[in-house]
Every structure is written in C-alpha cells, then in structure tokens.
C-alpha cells in the first residue's frame, strides 16, 4: 500500500518563503533606521541647536553689483523647530543679532548647546560679537562651533 505524502503547492511554498524573507528584510531595515535615528535624537528641547548661514541666490533683476542677502537658520535637534532670518551680510555681528533677536527671544525653552559649522560668522573667542552674545545670555552656555558637553570618546577599533 502506498504511503501518503505530505505535499503542498509550489506557489504556496514560494509565497510562504517570500513572506518570511520579506519580514526578515523589514526587520533589518528597521534596525538600520533606528541606528541612524539614534545619532540625532535628543532628550529634551534646547539640548542642542544647530546654526547655519546660506547666501541667497540673486533674483532675476539683480546684478552682481547688488549686495547679497544671507539666510540665518537655527534648528532645535529635539523638536525640529526652525528659527530663521534674512540679514544683509554674514558677519559675526549679524550672527549675534540673529542669535539674540531671532533665536533666543523667540525660543520658548532654555538653549543648552549651540552647534555650527566653522563659518567665519561663528568662529572666534568671546571677543567677537557672536561669542560675546553667547556668553551674555544666561540661557545660552556655549562657544561657537563647539557643544557644551563633549561626547564621550568611543574606543577605536
């Protein structure tokens, strides 16, 4: 007498394998996204605010002789709130004006750390206007381009 064999449709086998594989790939993607997201996640508003400046492009009717305008932006790492202003130049005094008038005064929380690229408007010690503005405001304890709390060094592999 023949022995009954357990068999299933090839299409069913492929679908079953495909679903298992898809679940595995989705888990891998989720883990990668979580690792990337951890880098920028902060625990409270104002823990770190990024500052940057960008020269705005000329309009159609503007010539090279016309002065350029600059966009100053500050973004909170936790809430992703944006503070922006357009100023006529990108000097340290304009950066200080933006910091005091447009970022700190409009911000509803205490800013603990400022982070920026090493643009000329953010560089320097406390004698420059931006550095002096950082030290002047009690809610802002940071030097330009450097976070207040230095991250712990990871052991090199």
Buried (B, 14 or more C-beta within 10 A) or exposed (E): EEEEEEEEEEEEEEEEEEEEEEEEEEEEEEEEEEEEEEEEEBEEBBBBBBBBBEEEEEEEEEEEEEEEBBBBBBBBBBEEBEBEBEBEEBBBBBBBBBBBBBBBEEBEBBBBBBBBEEBEBBBBEBEBBBBBBBEBBEEBBBBBBEBBEEEEEEEEE
